[in-house]
Amino acid sequence: MEPIEINAGGYYLRALRADDLLDDRPAIVRAFEDPEMKRWVSDYRIGDLADAGAYVARRADEWARDVRCSWAVAEPTTGALLGEVDLRELDSGNPQAACWTHPDHRGRGVASTALAAAVRFGFGALGLAKIGYQHDADNTASLRVAEKCGFKLVGETMLDGTRLLHWVAVSPTS
């Protein structure tokens, strides 16, 4: 599928970019240098522009293969990257949502606004019946995002000594 752009009210959701007109790579590198990002988003290590370029290319490939829809959360007038939100595992029957906010833009509702828009897209455009969301139990910001977006806590598990909280949002038409 081709990337879809979404007007999320105060923010604009678009594909991650690394081209002559807009280059998200420097902001991605800065975000992933942040200690909080390293703590909560541990499955990616991005240390330089090449790593960030591979990250952007991976997201484009995942759109093309219909396995993940990911969006840069952008400031609508400048296009500046504020974070990322995605719907992943679309081919698994158990789709999951995830999001992160650039350290310079935390505490402004970026993640909850973007996640709510992505969930609406998942239910409306993709016809998903439910969407999961999980995070480290110690990540209180992710807990607040899940609650603001209407996810319901359905359980917890331990993974490699980390307690994960599992949430689910159910389509209003289900």
Buried (B, 14 or more C-beta within 10 A) or exposed (E): EEBBEBEBEBBBBBBBBBEEEBBBBEBBBBBBEBEBBEEBBEEBEBEEBEBBBEBBEBBBEBBEEEBBBBBBBBBEEEBBBBBBBBBBBBEEEEBBBBBBBBBBBBEBBBBBBBBBBBBBBBBEEBEBEBBBBBBBBEBEBBBEBBEBBEBEEEEEEEEEEEEBBBBBBBBEEE
